[in-house]
Amino acid sequence: MPDFIFAYHGGKMPDSPEEGARVMAAWNAWYGALGAAIASPGGPVGKSKTVSAKGVADNGGANPLSGYTVVHAADMAAAVKMAKGCPILADGTVEVVQILEM
């Protein structure tokens, strides 16, 4: 069964401890629903640097990564269906990409 990366873009930090608890509860419920499909829960990421032939920039490009998860799914359609329940969709997006075997 192939693996897929869910790359999260957007979202925001909670405004209060109560909102933080609600957000974490939503993520934990979603992870619970995915069950054994989770290969790696991943997590949020910090600020990035973009490396190119021209040098290094202190940014994440036009749509910086805010976190990731790796899941097992039968195919792209199944992975997309899983991603549709992601809590990040309240404030951001999920990019779904298959990890190709080499």
C-alpha positions as CSV (number, residue, x, y, z in Angstrom):
1,M,0.0,0.0,0.0
2,P,1.5,3.4,-1.0
3,D,2.3,6.2,1.4
4,F,1.2,9.8,1.0
5,I,2.3,13.0,2.5
6,F,-0.3,15.4,3.8
7,A,1.5,18.8,3.6
8,Y,-0.3,21.4,5.6
9,H,-0.3,25.1,4.5
10,G,-1.8,27.9,6.5
11,G,-3.6,27.6,9.8
12,K,-3.0,29.8,12.8
13,M,-1.9,29.6,16.3
14,P,-4.7,29.4,18.9
15,D,-5.7,32.7,20.5
16,S,-6.2,31.1,24.0
17,P,-5.4,28.0,25.9
18,E,-9.1,27.0,25.6
19,E,-8.9,27.3,21.8
20,G,-5.7,25.4,21.8
21,A,-7.4,22.5,23.7
22,R,-10.2,22.5,21.2
23,V,-7.8,22.4,18.2
24,M,-5.8,19.6,19.8
25,A,-9.0,17.6,20.5
26,A,-10.0,18.0,16.8
27,W,-6.6,16.8,15.6
28,N,-6.6,13.9,18.1
29,A,-10.1,12.9,17.0
30,W,-9.1,12.9,13.3
31,Y,-5.9,10.9,14.0
32,G,-8.1,8.5,15.9
33,A,-10.4,8.1,13.0
34,L,-7.4,7.4,10.6
35,G,-6.1,4.7,13.0
36,A,-3.6,2.4,11.4
37,A,-3.5,4.5,8.2
38,I,-1.1,6.8,10.0
39,A,2.5,6.0,9.1
40,S,3.8,9.1,10.9
41,P,1.7,11.7,12.7
42,G,4.3,14.3,11.7
43,G,3.6,17.6,13.3
44,P,3.9,21.4,12.9
45,V,7.1,22.9,11.5
46,G,9.0,26.0,12.2
47,K,10.1,28.8,9.8
48,S,12.0,27.6,6.8
49,K,14.8,28.7,4.5
50,T,14.5,28.3,0.7
51,V,17.8,27.2,-0.9
52,S,18.3,27.8,-4.6
53,A,21.3,28.2,-7.0
54,K,21.0,31.9,-6.3
55,G,21.4,31.6,-2.5
56,V,19.3,31.2,0.6
57,A,16.1,33.1,1.4
58,D,14.5,33.3,4.8
59,N,11.0,32.3,3.7
60,G,8.9,29.3,2.7
61,G,8.1,30.6,-0.7
62,A,4.6,31.7,-1.8
63,N,2.8,29.0,0.3
64,P,5.0,27.9,3.2
65,L,4.6,24.5,4.8
66,S,3.1,24.6,8.3
67,G,3.1,20.9,9.1
68,Y,2.8,17.4,7.7
69,T,1.5,13.8,8.3
70,V,2.4,10.6,6.4
71,V,-0.4,8.1,5.8
72,H,-0.9,4.7,4.1
73,A,-3.7,4.6,1.6
74,A,-4.8,2.3,-1.2
75,D,-4.6,5.1,-3.8
76,M,-4.7,8.9,-4.3
77,A,-8.5,8.9,-4.1
78,A,-8.5,7.2,-0.7
79,A,-5.8,9.6,0.5
80,V,-7.8,12.6,-0.6
81,K,-10.9,11.3,1.1
82,M,-8.8,11.0,4.4
83,A,-7.5,14.5,4.0
84,K,-11.0,16.0,3.6
85,G,-11.5,15.4,7.4
86,C,-8.3,17.3,8.4
87,P,-8.8,20.0,11.0
88,I,-6.4,22.4,9.1
89,L,-9.2,22.9,6.6
90,A,-10.8,25.5,9.0
91,D,-7.9,27.9,8.2
92,G,-5.7,26.3,5.6
93,T,-5.2,23.6,3.0
94,V,-3.9,20.0,2.7
95,E,-1.6,19.1,-0.2
96,V,-1.8,15.4,-0.8
97,V,1.2,13.8,-2.6
98,Q,2.2,10.1,-3.1
99,I,5.6,9.1,-2.0
100,L,7.1,7.2,-5.0
101,E,9.1,4.0,-4.4
102,M,12.5,4.0,-5.9
